Amino acid sequence: MTPAARPADAARPADAGRPADPDERLRRWRLVFGGDAADGTGCGLVGQDAAMDGALTALYGKGDKPQSGRDRSAGLGASAPSVARWLGDIRTYFPSSVVQVMQRDAIDRLGLSTLLLEPEMLAAVEADVHLVGTLLSLNKAMPDTTRETARAVVRKVVEDLEKRLATRTRATLTGALDRSARITRPRHHDIDWNRTIAANLQHYLPEYRTIVPERLIGYGRASQSVKKEVVLCIDQSGSMAASVVYASVFGAVLASMRSLATRLVVFDTAVVDLTDQLDDPVDVLFGTQLGGGTDINRALAYCQSQITRPADTVVVLISDLYEGGIRDEMLKRVAAMKASGVQFVTLLALSDEGAPAYDREHAAALAALGAPAFACTPDLFPEVMAAAIEKRPLPIPDTA
């Protein structure tokens, strides 16, 4: 086992900010290495340290490679009671961020996904976006006895995300909608000075070194009418699980804004319109089916057919761009939508984890059409949408 095989924070004590004495350093290395004869520390563990080490060894065992079945090196086995005890132990000994990493590793390394179909297991886990993605992938195999527990777990994560993201999203987009509605007879405090100056440069008087504005341009004020239409088109292949979760939450937030008409479409090789479920993102998530093939062209064809006001529409494609459909037709559709006035945004991911593996050739082709593809964090998404609504350059991260 290498030090990287265990979560880096797992061996970090509460006083990690203070210099460690030699014994403390040995203790930390002993927890990181896992205690095989080759670790070389000669440090024994007792009490809580021994319990922490046992919880780590049960998961990471003798090697780094994921194993399953009889070849499994870790010690959880397939017993639901032992896994439930282990889940309780790691929540006792480690902070929430480490617990979530260990849970994901347990699912990946030990093949414990099927145990999540048991209600008592779901009640014991630390819920996060990745767990929601796993549950959604198991949705079709989920027994009725587990479904309500799973929905409760998903709802908790969704509500936490809404609390984190909704207020800022509404505030950012409300401002963008106001600014995007231009009027020619604004009140003084509603004047958009940058646009007014740009529109009146020909009226510059050199002798007075000033511009006499012949035409004022101002911001419109918020109204109850629909100003913009947003279409979220989401790839539901397995690698996009976190993006599906975040996009569903954002879709519900956008749908709650009266100035926006929001449509949510998910696709693999089939296309499903989940717009009528946007009032409850949990229903949206359980309406998805992670996995399967990908036909972006077919999904964009459907979205294109739903656009009635191209100049006032923003289409957001969230996909890793691995196209199983007709590539040239996909690109032609994007070009046609942009030519009609649609603001087209391509996100390789909507998550905190950066861009996944993606089709770089398709990404380059979209960029050539003026629709650059980049990964977007949930915190940046409101700014991206605001820029698209105002038809200004998108705030593309430097790491894209």
MIFISE-481102 format. One record per atom (N, C-alpha, C): x, y, z; residue in one letter. Coordinates in pm, whole numbers, padded with zeros to 5 digits, always signed. Each point is the difference from the previous one (the first is absolute). Example, Ala and Ser with C-alpha at 12.3 -4.5 7.8 and 13.67 -1.06 7.14 Angstrom:
<recs>
+01319-00569+00780A
-00089+00119+00000A
+00090+00120+00000A
-00035+00105-00072S
+00082+00119+00006S
-00077+00109+00073S
</recs>
This chain:
<recs>
+00084-00119+00000M
-00084+00119+00000M
+00087+00123+00000M
-00037+00099-00079T
+00071+00128-00004T
-00075+00101+00084T
+00067+00111+00041P
-00070+00101+00079P
-00123+00055-00067P
-00001+00005-00134A
-00113+00058-00071A
-00123-00088+00005A
+00016-00125+00047A
-00112-00092-00003A
-00106+00035+00104A
+00038+00077+00100R
-00095+00041+00102R
-00025+00150-00011R
-00122+00048+00039P
-00026+00143-00008P
+00104+00079+00077P
+00048+00109-00059A
+00110+00077+00059A
-00036+00056+00137A
-00128+00035+00020D
-00042+00060+00126D
-00027-00103+00109D
+00002-00128-00036A
-00040-00101+00096A
+00093-00006+00120A
+00129+00031-00022A
+00097-00010+00108A
+00030+00135+00062A
-00079+00101-00033R
+00029+00134+00047R
-00075+00027+00131R
+00070+00026+00108P
-00066+00025+00127P
-00062+00137+00005P
-00078+00027+00105A
-00070+00128+00012A
+00097+00116+00012A
+00120-00025+00055D
+00097+00108+00018D
+00104-00001-00112D
-00047-00030-00125A
+00093-00014-00112A
+00075+00128-00029A
-00049+00114+00045G
+00068+00125-00027G
+00124+00020+00084G
+00018-00081+00109R
+00116+00015+00088R
+00114-00094-00042R
+00125+00042+00021P
+00112-00089-00035P
-00012-00133+00072P
+00032-00110-00070A
-00013-00132+00060A
+00135-00045+00055A
+00000-00064+00119D
+00124-00054+00053D
+00031-00131-00073D
+00120-00056+00018P
+00037-00122-00076P
-00099-00113+00018P
-00050-00023+00122D
-00095-00109+00021D
-00130+00024-00077D
-00043+00128-00002E
-00122+00032-00072E
+00016-00022-00149E
+00119+00035-00050R
+00026-00024-00143R
-00005-00150-00033R
+00060-00080+00088L
-00004-00145-00022L
-00143-00051+00004L
-00077+00053+00094R
-00141-00041+00010R
-00073+00029-00131R
+00020+00118-00054R
-00069+00037-00124R
+00044-00090-00116R
+00133-00023-00013W
+00046-00085-00108W
-00051-00143+00016W
-00009-00045+00125R
-00052-00135+00024R
-00145-00011-00050R
-00081+00104+00025L
-00139-00002-00047L
-00006+00008-00152L
+00090+00075-00060V
+00000+00013-00146V
+00042-00129-00067V
+00109-00062+00049F
+00054-00119-00065F
-00088-00123+00021F
-00066-00009+00110G
-00089-00113+00021G
+00055-00111+00084G
+00126+00007+00043G
+00049-00090+00101G
+00058-00131-00046G
+00019-00021-00131D
+00068-00122-00042D
+00145+00002+00049D
+00065-00114-00007A
+00137-00010+00052A
+00094+00098-00067A
-00030+00038-00123A
+00090+00087-00076A
-00020+00147+00032A
-00090+00033+00091D
-00022+00143+00021D
+00118+00067+00070D
+00077-00076+00079G
+00124+00050+00054G
-00014+00098+00115G
-00120+00023+00049T
-00014+00100+00108T
+00027-00061+00136T
-00031-00127+00019G
+00014-00061+00131G
-00094+00059+00103G
-00107+00062-00047C
-00093+00071+00088C
-00125-00084+00019C
-00037-00027+00125G
-00123-00071+00028G
-00115+00096+00023G
-00121-00049-00022L
-00119+00084+00018L
-00089-00061+00106L
-00061+00084+00082V
-00091-00045+00104V
-00123+00088-00002V
-00105-00048+00067G
-00120+00079+00018G
-00064+00044-00129G
-00035+00129-00009Q
-00069+00052-00117Q
+00085-00011-00125Q
+00133+00017+00015D
+00087-00012-00116D
-00008-00140-00060D
-00005-00100+00086A
-00011-00138-00049A
-00134-00022-00070A
-00107+00060+00055A
-00132-00014-00063A
-00002+00070-00136A
+00062+00120-00008M
+00009+00069-00128M
+00076-00084-00101M
+00111-00058+00043D
+00080-00081-00090D
-00078-00123-00046D
-00078-00057+00089G
-00081-00116-00038G
-00103+00036-00105G
-00064+00119+00014A
-00099+00042-00098A
+00065+00024-00136A
+00121+00058+00000L
+00071+00022-00125L
+00045-00131-00063L
+00050-00093+00082T
+00048-00128-00052T
-00115-00082-00058T
-00117+00009+00063A
-00116-00074-00051A
-00034+00040-00142A
+00025+00127-00032L
-00031+00048-00134L
+00117-00017-00096L
+00120+00047+00041Y
+00112+00008-00093Y
+00088-00125+00000Y
-00007-00079+00109G
+00059-00132+00001G
+00144-00006-00045G
+00028-00087-00096K
+00139-00031-00036K
+00046+00063-00130K
-00083+00069-00067G
+00045+00053-00129G
-00085+00115-00047G
+00042+00063-00109D
-00069+00115-00053D
-00105-00035-00104D
+00010-00117-00063K
-00089-00029-00109K
-00136-00043+00051K
-00109+00053-00062P
-00133-00046+00038P
-00013-00149-00025P
-00061-00070+00095Q
-00020-00142-00015Q
-00142-00033+00041Q
-00045-00116-00040S
-00137-00039+00032S
-00007-00150+00023S
-00115-00044+00051G
-00023-00143+00017G
+00099-00066+00092G
+00046-00122-00034R
+00088-00076+00088R
+00140+00059+00006R
+00040+00081-00100D
+00134+00057-00002D
+00010+00128+00080D
-00107+00041+00062R
-00003+00124+00075R
+00105+00000+00110R
+00078+00110+00012S
+00104+00003+00102S
-00047+00068+00128S
-00109+00074-00008A
-00046+00072+00119A
-00090-00087+00084A
-00036+00054+00118G
-00065-00086+00096G
-00146+00025+00028G
-00069+00074-00089L
-00142+00025+00026L
-00088-00118-00041L
+00044-00073-00100G
-00081-00110-00048G
-00131+00051-00059G
-00098-00089-00012A
-00129+00038-00057A
-00108+00000+00106A
+00040+00010+00124S
-00096-00008+00109S
-00055+00139+00032S
-00129+00015-00012A
-00061+00131+00029A
+00025+00045+00143A
-00012-00088+00101P
+00027+00047+00137P
+00143+00050+00019P
+00100-00070-00058S
+00138+00044+00019S
+00025+00132-00072S
-00060+00018-00116V
+00015+00127-00072V
-00067+00112+00077V
-00116-00027+00058A
-00069+00103+00078A
+00085+00043+00119A
+00065-00097+00065R
+00089+00035+00112R
+00117+00084-00049R
+00056-00041-00115W
+00113+00073-00055W
-00039+00143-00034W
-00118+00018-00059L
-00047+00135-00032L
-00014+00085+00126L
-00049-00062+00106G
-00009+00073+00126G
+00136+00037+00055G
+00098-00092-00014D
+00135+00026+00049D
+00064+00118-00072D
-00007+00001-00133I
+00070+00106-00072I
-00065+00136+00027I
-00131+00001+00026R
-00064+00128+00033R
+00041+00046+00139R
+00040-00094+00085T
+00046+00035+00135T
+00142+00055-00003T
+00086-00061-00083Y
+00143+00030+00007Y
+00048+00106-00099Y
-00077+00024-00107F
+00050+00088-00107F
-00099+00112-00028F
+00052+00115-00051P
-00090+00109-00037P
-00084-00037-00123P
-00106+00076-00022S
-00096-00032-00105S
+00065-00011-00137S
+00095+00090-00031S
+00062-00003-00133S
+00075-00130-00023S
+00067-00053+00105V
+00072-00126-00013V
-00098-00117-00007V
-00108+00007+00076V
-00102-00105-00004V
-00054-00016-00141V
-00026+00111-00067Q
-00055-00007-00135Q
+00099-00064-00097Q
+00129+00032+00015V
+00102-00063-00085V
+00005-00150+00025V
-00001-00040+00128M
+00008-00142+00033M
-00123-00076-00048M
-00117+00062+00009Q
-00121-00066-00051Q
+00011-00024-00150Q
+00046+00101-00074R
+00014-00017-00145R
+00101-00109-00031R
+00111-00002+00076D
+00101-00105-00022D
-00057-00138+00031D
-00083-00009+00103A
-00059-00130+00035A
-00091-00050-00111A
-00076+00092-00060I
-00089-00039-00110I
+00082-00044-00121I
+00108+00076-00031D
+00081-00031-00118D
+00087-00124+00020D
+00067-00011+00116R
+00097-00106+00022R
-00065-00133+00035R
-00109+00006+00074L
-00056-00123+00056L
-00132-00041-00062L
-00048+00077-00097G
-00125-00039-00065G
-00118+00000+00094G
-00011+00103+00086L
-00107+00002+00100L
-00126+00069-00046L
-00010+00029-00130S
-00118+00073-00048S
-00129-00072+00035S
+00000-00131-00011T
-00124-00074+00025T
-00046+00015+00145T
+00095+00023+00092L
-00040+00016+00140L
-00075+00131+00022L
+00016+00095-00092L
-00074+00125+00012L
-00148-00019-00030L
-00035-00117-00048L
-00141-00029-00024L
-00072-00041+00128L
+00072-00006+00112E
-00060-00038+00127E
-00025+00126+00083E
-00122+00020+00050P
-00034+00122+00072P
+00093+00031+00116P
+00040-00104+00078E
+00085+00026+00116E
+00138+00052-00041E
+00045-00038-00119M
+00128+00050-00049M
-00011+00148-00037M
-00107+00034-00070L
-00019+00140-00040L
-00012+00091+00119L
-00059-00049+00107A
-00016+00082+00120A
+00134+00027+00067A
+00102-00082-00031A
+00129+00013+00068A
+00102+00082-00078A
-00023+00022-00129V
+00103+00064-00081V
-00003+00151+00015V
+00112+00063-00034E
+00012+00146-00005E
-00039+00043-00141E
-00111+00071-00011A
-00054+00032-00132A
+00078+00113-00066A
+00032-00016-00129D
+00062+00106-00079D
-00038-00020-00146D
+00049+00089-00086V
-00038-00005-00140V
+00039-00132-00064V
+00117-00054+00035H
+00046-00125-00061H
-00088-00117+00042H
-00044-00001+00125L
-00090-00106+00043L
-00132+00010-00077L
-00050+00121-00021V
-00123+00016-00077V
+00019-00058-00140V
+00115+00028-00063G
+00026-00056-00132G
-00003-00152+00001G
+00058-00061+00103T
-00002-00147+00011T
-00142-00051+00016T
-00079+00067+00084L
-00138-00043+00020L
-00081+00011-00129L
+00023+00106-00076L
-00073+00016-00126L
+00037-00109-00099L
+00127-00041+00000S
+00041-00107-00091S
-00064-00134+00040S
-00037-00013+00127L
-00065-00123+00050L
-00152+00012-00001L
-00052+00109-00050N
-00142+00031+00013N
-00090-00113-00050N
+00030-00053-00117K
-00087-00101-00059K
+00004-00132+00076K
+00111-00025+00072A
+00012-00125+00076A
-00046+00016+00144A
-00043+00118+00038M
-00031+00029+00140M
-00134-00060+00041M
-00003-00081+00105P
-00127-00057+00046P
-00087+00107+00064P
-00130-00025+00006D
-00093+00098+00057D
+00032+00031+00145D
+00053-00097+00073T
+00031+00022+00142T
+00110+00103+00019T
+00081+00018-00102T
+00113+00093+00009T
-00030+00135-00063T
-00097+00004-00091R
-00019+00119-00083R
-00028+00125+00083R
-00086-00010+00100E
-00032+00119+00080E
+00120+00048+00080E
+00078-00096+00053T
+00122+00039+00071T
+00097+00069-00095T
+00012-00054-00120A
+00089+00061-00100A
-00046+00140-00036A
-00129+00018-00016R
-00052+00133-00032R
+00028+00098+00114R
-00008-00048+00123A
+00029+00088+00115A
+00146+00042+00000A
+00090-00095-00033V
+00143+00032-00007V
+00024+00102-00111V
-00057-00024-00117V
+00017+00092-00113V
-00057+00137+00033V
-00117+00002+00064R
-00063+00129+00032R
+00086+00081+00096R
+00064-00065+00095K
+00086+00072+00094K
+00114+00069-00075K
+00064-00074-00092V
+00110+00059-00077V
-00051+00115-00086V
-00114-00021-00066V
-00056+00104-00088V
-00035+00125+00078V
-00061-00016+00117E
-00037+00117+00081E
+00124+00075+00048E
+00105-00073+00035D
+00125+00066+00040D
+00059+00079-00116D
-00005-00057-00120L
+00052+00070-00117L
-00083+00123-00031L
-00131-00012+00012E
-00087+00116-00028E
+00029+00114+00097E
+00019-00033+00127K
+00032+00104+00098K
+00130+00071-00036K
+00095-00077-00049R
+00131+00056-00035R
-00005+00084-00127R
-00080-00041-00097L
+00011+00057-00134L
-00115+00093-00041L
-00117-00017+00059A
-00119+00067-00054A
+00005+00152+00012A
+00033+00052+00118T
-00007+00145+00022T
+00093+00074-00096T
+00123-00046-00009R
+00097+00068-00088R
-00041-00013-00146R
-00052-00115-00039T
-00042-00019-00138T
-00112+00096-00037T
-00102+00010+00087R
-00112+00089-00030R
+00046+00146-00005R
+00085+00040+00095A
+00047+00138+00003A
+00081+00034-00125A
+00091-00090-00038T
+00085+00025-00117T
-00081+00007-00128T
-00093-00093-00017L
-00076-00004-00125L
-00106+00109-00005L
-00055+00039+00113T
-00096+00111+00000T
+00068+00127-00049T
+00122+00026+00049G
+00075+00115-00048G
+00029-00009-00148G
+00038-00119-00047A
+00031-00018-00142A
-00123+00020-00087A
-00115-00048+00047L
-00124+00018-00075L
-00037+00148-00009L
+00016+00072+00109D
-00028+00144-00002D
+00091+00072-00098D
+00127-00035+00002R
+00095+00068-00088R
-00019-00038-00146R
-00054-00120-00024S
-00017-00044-00139S
-00121+00065-00065S
-00090+00056+00080A
-00119+00066-00054A
+00030+00147-00019A
+00035+00041-00122R
+00041+00137-00026R
-00121+00088-00031R
+00000+00123+00053I
-00104+00098-00029I
+00067+00128-00047I
-00073+00081-00080T
+00059+00120-00061T
-00043+00129+00068T
-00086-00011+00100R
-00038+00120+00077R
+00013-00031+00149R
+00122-00027+00044P
+00018-00040+00140P
-00002+00118+00095P
-00034-00030+00125R
+00022+00097+00105R
+00150+00011+00026R
+00040+00108+00067H
+00143+00027+00012H
+00075-00117+00063H
-00055-00056+00109H
+00073-00106+00069H
-00007-00134-00074H
-00078-00006-00111D
-00007-00123-00079D
+00086+00007-00126D
+00073+00111-00021I
+00080+00015-00123I
+00119-00096+00002I
+00017-00071-00111D
+00118-00083-00021D
+00104+00089-00068D
+00091+00057+00079W
+00090+00101-00053W
+00098-00057-00101W
+00048-00120+00020N
+00094-00059-00096N
-00062-00013-00138N
-00121-00052-00007R
-00066-00017-00129R
-00044+00134-00058R
-00042+00090+00087T
-00042+00132-00048T
+00118+00073-00065T
+00117-00002+00066I
+00119+00066-00057I
+00039-00065-00132I
+00001-00133-00002A
+00038-00070-00124A
-00094+00034-00115A
-00127+00017+00029A
-00098+00029-00104A
+00004+00145-00047A
+00069+00088+00074N
+00000+00144-00033N
+00140+00056-00024N
+00096-00086-00033L
+00136+00048-00022L
+00010+00099-00115L
-00092-00014-00097Q
+00004+00093-00114Q
-00041+00142+00040Q
-00053+00015+00120H
-00043+00132+00046H
+00100+00062+00097H
+00124-00045-00010Y
+00105+00057+00084Y
+00034+00142-00047Y
+00009+00095+00095L
+00034+00139-00031L
+00140+00028+00054L
+00100+00005-00090P
+00139+00015+00046P
+00022+00129+00079P
-00067+00109-00043E
+00025+00126+00069E
-00046-00001+00145E
-00099-00085+00028Y
-00048-00012+00138Y
+00048-00129+00068Y
+00067-00083-00081R
+00051-00129+00049R
-00111-00080+00069R
-00110-00009-00066T
-00114-00071+00057T
-00085-00060-00113T
-00087-00091+00039I
-00096-00061-00092I
-00139+00052+00032I
-00070+00043-00103V
-00140+00040+00017V
-00086-00119-00041V
-00057-00072+00095P
-00076-00121-00035P
-00132+00034-00068P
-00013-00047-00121E
-00126+00018-00073E
-00099-00109+00038E
+00054-00115+00039R
-00086-00115+00034R
+00049-00063+00129R
-00090-00011+00096L
+00032-00064+00128L
-00039-00147-00005L
+00083-00085+00060I
-00031-00142+00012I
-00001-00034+00148I
-00105-00066+00044G
-00012-00030+00142G
-00036-00144+00027G
+00012-00037+00126Y
-00039-00133+00043Y
-00150-00007+00017Y
-00059-00111-00042G
-00140-00023+00030G
-00014-00043+00144G
-00116+00011+00056R
-00025-00042+00137R
-00068-00135+00001R
+00008-00066+00113A
-00059-00134+00013A
-00150+00004-00027A
-00049-00099-00069S
-00143-00010-00026S
-00043-00145+00013S
-00129-00022-00009Q
-00052-00135+00014Q
+00003-00077-00131Q
+00027+00068-00112S
+00000-00067-00129S
+00128-00081-00020S
-00009-00102-00086V
+00117-00082-00031V
+00092+00077-00092V
+00125+00019+00043K
+00097+00075-00079K
+00093-00092-00077K
+00036-00113+00058K
+00095-00091-00063K
-00050-00144+00016K
+00043-00084-00095E
-00029-00142+00007E
+00132-00075+00014E
+00002-00098+00089V
+00120-00079+00026V
-00031-00148-00025V
+00086-00065-00076V
-00013-00144-00023V
+00124-00067+00055V
-00017-00083+00103L
+00110-00080+00054L
-00007-00138-00064L
+00103-00037-00075C
+00004-00127-00073C
+00112-00084+00062C
-00036-00106+00072I
+00095-00068+00088I
+00026-00143-00045I
+00126-00028-00023D
+00046-00136-00029D
-00009-00082+00129D
-00073-00112-00004Q
-00014-00081+00121Q
+00081-00129-00007Q
+00112+00004-00074S
+00091-00115+00003S
+00063-00008+00138S
+00053-00117+00035G
+00045-00026+00136G
+00104+00098+00051G
+00089+00049-00087S
+00106+00090+00043S
-00052+00138+00038S
-00126+00030-00034M
-00055+00133+00023M
-00089+00006+00124M
+00014-00097+00090A
-00093-00011+00114A
-00006+00127+00083A
+00116+00054+00042A
-00001+00120+00083A
-00060+00118-00075A
+00028+00010-00130S
-00056+00109-00080S
-00152-00008-00007S
-00052-00121-00010V
-00146-00018-00004V
-00063+00050+00131V
+00064-00031+00112V
-00053+00043+00129V
-00003+00152+00009V
+00113+00063-00028Y
+00007+00146+00008Y
-00094+00067-00101Y
-00004-00052-00122A
-00084+00060-00102A
-00148-00009+00037A
-00040-00108+00064S
-00139-00014+00042S
-00035+00103+00107S
+00092+00024+00092V
-00023+00101+00104V
-00008+00138-00063V
+00095+00032-00087F
-00004+00130-00067F
-00125+00015-00086F
-00042-00109-00066G
-00121+00006-00080G
-00120+00039+00083G
-00011-00057+00120A
-00111+00033+00089A
+00006+00146+00044A
+00122+00048+00028V
+00017+00140+00041V
-00040+00094-00113V
+00048-00028-00122L
-00034+00084-00115L
-00149-00003-00028L
-00062-00118+00015A
-00143-00012-00026A
-00084+00081+00099A
+00056+00030+00117S
-00073+00078+00100S
+00002+00149-00031S
+00077+00043-00100M
+00010+00141-00037M
-00100+00031-00112M
-00092+00092+00026R
-00108+00027-00095R
+00050+00062-00130R
+00115+00066+00004S
+00052+00064-00121S
+00069-00099-00093S
+00015-00124+00045L
+00063-00104-00080L
-00099-00112-00030L
+00000-00046-00123A
-00072-00123-00036A
+00105-00108-00017A
+00000-00096+00091T
+00109-00099+00006T
-00050-00136-00045T
+00079-00063-00085R
-00030-00136-00047R
+00120-00088+00034R
-00027-00122+00049L
+00106-00093+00035L
-00017-00128-00080L
+00104-00034-00076V
-00002-00118-00086V
+00120-00088+00035V
-00024-00129+00023V
+00109-00094+00023V
+00003-00100-00114V
+00119-00053-00026F
+00010-00090-00114F
+00112-00102+00019F
-00019-00116-00063D
+00108-00094-00031D
-00017-00028-00148D
-00047-00118-00038T
-00039-00018-00140T
-00146+00039-00022T
-00074+00017+00110A
-00136+00051-00003A
-00001+00139+00063A
-00108+00073-00023V
-00013+00136+00052V
-00125+00006+00087V
+00016+00054+00123V
-00114+00012+00092V
-00010+00145+00046V
-00118+00057-00015D
-00026+00137+00045D
-00059-00007+00141D
+00075+00052+00100L
-00043-00006+00140L
-00046+00137+00051L
-00038+00088-00092T
-00038+00136+00038T
-00116+00002+00098T
-00097-00090-00019D
-00119+00002+00086D
+00030-00048+00141D
+00124-00046+00027Q
+00037-00044+00134Q
+00096+00097+00069Q
+00023+00115-00062L
+00101+00091+00052L
-00035+00061+00135L
-00124-00009+00042D
-00033+00054+00132D
+00058-00085+00112D
+00043-00122-00032D
+00062-00087+00100D
+00122-00069-00062D
+00123+00050+00029P
+00119-00061-00061P
+00021-00146+00037P
-00057-00046+00111V
+00011-00142+00034V
-00074-00085-00102V
-00119+00047-00042D
-00074-00071-00105D
+00080+00001-00130D
+00065+00113-00028V
+00083+00008-00121V
+00110-00105+00005V
+00069-00008+00113L
+00112-00093+00011L
-00045-00144-00013L
-00113-00034+00059F
-00048-00137-00012F
-00064-00026-00136F
-00013+00104-00081G
-00045-00017-00137G
+00114-00023-00097G
+00124+00012+00049T
+00116-00025-00084T
+00041-00146+00009T
+00081-00041-00096Q
+00052-00137+00000Q
+00146+00006-00040Q
+00089+00004+00099L
+00143+00016-00029L
+00054-00123-00073L
+00086+00027-00099G
+00059-00109-00076G
-00054-00003-00142G
+00046-00096-00077G
-00049-00015-00137G
+00081+00081-00099G
-00047+00003-00123G
+00070+00069-00107G
-00028+00150+00001G
+00042+00067-00107T
-00015+00145-00008T
-00033+00040-00143T
-00107+00078-00014D
-00036+00054-00132D
-00028+00149+00018D
+00108+00080-00005I
-00013+00143+00021I
-00081+00064-00112I
+00023-00046-00123N
-00072+00058-00113N
-00150-00012+00016N
-00045-00117+00045R
-00144-00020+00019R
-00054+00092+00108R
+00076+00015+00108A
-00044+00087+00110A
-00008+00145-00046A
+00102+00046-00075L
-00002+00138-00047L
-00112+00023-00102L
-00032-00103-00079A
-00111+00013-00094A
-00130+00026+00075A
-00019-00072+00110Y
-00121+00023+00081Y
+00001+00141+00059Y
+00113+00039+00059C
+00009+00134+00061C
-00026+00108-00105C
+00056-00017-00118Q
-00018+00099-00107Q
-00148+00012-00037Q
-00070-00111+00004S
-00143+00003-00037S
-00085+00073+00103S
+00053+00018+00122Q
-00076+00065+00107Q
+00027+00150+00010Q
+00093+00051-00079I
+00038+00141+00008I
-00095+00084-00083I
-00063+00098+00063T
-00095+00088-00069T
+00052+00144-00009T
+00095+00036+00085R
+00054+00137+00002R
+00153-00009+00001R
+00061-00031-00115P
+00145-00026-00002P
+00084+00111+00061P
-00032+00125-00027A
+00082+00110+00049A
-00007+00014+00152A
-00101-00061+00061D
-00017+00009+00145D
+00018-00135+00068D
+00074-00090-00064T
+00014-00136+00051T
+00147-00033+00028T
+00022-00067+00112V
+00132-00053+00036V
-00011-00152+00006V
+00081-00069-00077V
+00005-00147+00004V
+00130-00040+00068V
-00010-00082+00105V
+00116-00047+00073V
+00011-00152-00020V
+00101-00041-00075L
+00027-00143-00019L
+00104-00042+00102L
-00034-00099+00083I
+00091-00052+00102I
+00034-00144-00039I
+00122-00020-00052S
+00035-00131-00055S
+00151-00012-00012S
+00050-00125+00004D
+00142-00024-00026D
+00028-00010-00151D
-00105+00018-00081L
+00010+00014-00147L
+00040-00128-00072L
-00006-00115+00068Y
+00023-00125-00072Y
-00128-00034-00075Y
-00002+00031-00128E
-00121-00010-00081E
-00015-00136-00063E
-00115-00065+00026G
-00030-00126-00065G
-00090+00019-00120G
-00049+00123-00019G
-00087+00028-00114G
+00078+00054-00118G
-00060+00091-00073I
+00060+00052-00123I
+00075+00129+00034I
+00134-00007-00004R
+00082+00112+00044R
-00024+00126-00083R
+00004-00013-00133D
-00015+00118-00085D
-00136+00065+00019D
-00104-00081+00019E
-00133+00057+00023E
-00006+00074+00132E
+00068-00053+00101M
+00004+00068+00130M
+00060+00139-00016M
+00114+00009-00069L
+00067+00129-00018L
-00085+00095-00085L
-00068-00053-00101K
-00087+00085-00082K
-00115+00058+00083K
-00051-00080+00093R
-00110+00050+00083R
+00048+00114+00091R
+00119-00019+00058V
+00054+00106+00086V
+00021+00127-00082V
+00058-00014-00120A
+00023+00116-00086A
-00132+00068-00037A
-00103-00079-00030A
-00130+00056-00038A
-00063+00075+00117A
+00010-00056+00120M
-00058+00068+00116M
+00072+00131+00027M
+00131+00000-00008K
+00075+00123+00022K
-00031+00104-00107K
-00015-00044-00125A
-00031+00093-00108A
-00137+00064+00019A
-00091-00072+00066S
-00135+00054+00023S
-00006+00095+00119S
+00111+00011+00075G
+00003+00090+00113G
+00005-00067+00136G
-00003-00134+00004V
+00005-00074+00126V
+00139+00015+00063V
+00003+00021+00131Q
+00125-00003+00075Q
+00025-00145+00040Q
+00109-00058-00050F
+00026-00143+00021F
+00121-00016+00092F
-00020-00073+00110V
+00104-00023+00100V
+00027-00150+00008V
+00127-00040-00005T
+00037-00141+00011T
+00082-00021+00127T
-00051-00080+00091L
+00070-00031+00124L
+00040-00147+00000L
+00129-00025+00014L
+00048-00138+00007L
-00040-00066+00131L
-00019+00080+00103A
-00043-00050+00130A
-00056+00117+00078A
-00095-00029+00087L
-00051+00097+00096L
+00020-00062+00137L
+00122+00015+00051S
+00037-00064+00126S
+00124+00068+00054S
+00044-00044+00118D
+00119+00057+00062D
+00127-00074-00038D
-00009-00096-00091E
+00112-00090-00024E
+00075+00025-00130E
-00030+00109-00069G
+00069+00028-00125G
-00056-00081-00115G
+00065+00015-00116A
-00048-00067-00120A
+00028-00149+00005A
-00097-00083-00036P
+00025-00145-00010P
+00074-00028-00131P
+00021-00127-00030A
+00047-00035-00133A
-00107+00045-00099A
+00041+00062-00110Y
-00098+00050-00095Y
+00058-00007-00142Y
-00088+00013-00098D
+00041-00007-00140D
+00059+00135-00040D
+00132+00006-00010R
+00068+00127-00028R
-00025+00048-00142R
-00019-00092-00092E
-00026+00040-00139E
-00134+00073-00009E
-00102-00054+00066H
-00131+00066-00001H
+00006+00132+00075H
+00076+00004+00110A
+00012+00125+00075A
+00064+00108-00086A
+00103-00036-00077A
+00066+00096-00087A
-00094+00047-00111A
-00080-00092-00054A
-00094+00037-00106A
-00106+00097+00052A
-00048-00023+00122L
-00098+00092+00059L
+00063+00137+00027L
+00125-00001+00047A
+00068+00127+00026A
+00013+00080-00130A
+00025-00069-00109A
+00012+00067-00129A
-00133+00064-00043A
-00110-00053+00052L
-00132+00056-00029L
-00037+00112+00097L
+00090+00031+00094G
-00030+00104+00099G
-00070-00053+00122G
+00009-00131+00023A
-00061-00062+00119A
+00107-00078+00075A
+00095+00069+00063P
+00110-00070+00068P
-00052-00092+00109P
+00063-00118+00013A
-00041-00099+00099A
+00095+00006+00119A
-00054+00006+00120F
+00084+00008+00119F
-00077-00057+00119F
+00076-00040+00103A
-00062-00049+00123A
-00037+00119+00087A
-00107-00014+00073C
-00053+00112+00079C
-00034-00049+00141C
+00045+00072+00101T
-00037-00034+00137T
-00141+00053+00028T
-00070-00059+00095P
-00133+00052+00035P
+00004+00147+00043P
+00107+00042+00068D
+00008+00139+00043D
+00015+00096-00118D
+00060-00046-00110L
+00019+00086-00117L
-00122+00002-00091L
-00085-00101+00010F
-00111-00014-00094F
-00089+00124-00008F
-00039+00064+00112P
-00082+00121-00012P
+00066+00108-00085P
+00132+00016+00013E
+00071+00101-00079E
+00000-00037-00149E
+00014-00128-00029V
-00005-00045-00139V
-00137+00029-00060V
-00106-00031+00074M
-00135+00025-00049M
-00026+00149-00016M
+00048+00079+00095A
-00020+00146-00009A
+00067+00055-00125A
+00122-00046-00029A
+00071+00046-00119A
-00074-00040-00127A
-00053-00124-00002A
-00074-00046-00118A
-00128+00082-00019A
-00069+00030+00108I
-00123+00080-00009I
+00028+00140-00051I
+00111+00058+00044E
+00037+00135-00042E
+00076+00003-00133E
+00027-00118-00056K
+00070-00012-00128K
+00139+00064+00006K
+00068-00027+00108R
+00139+00046+00012R
+00091-00123+00012R
+00133+00018-00011P
+00090-00116+00004P
-00017-00082+00128P
+00008-00130-00016L
-00017-00089+00114L
+00124+00003+00089L
-00017-00010+00133P
+00114-00005+00091P
+00064-00138+00003P
+00075-00034-00104I
+00059-00133-00013I
+00119-00012+00096I
+00003-00102+00085P
+00113-00016+00093P
+00131-00018-00073P
+00108+00044+00062D
+00133-00009-00061D
+00042-00145-00023D
-00056-00093+00080T
+00039-00141-00010T
-00073-00074-00108T
-00091+00068-00071A
-00080-00070-00102A
+00087-00049-00116A
</recs>
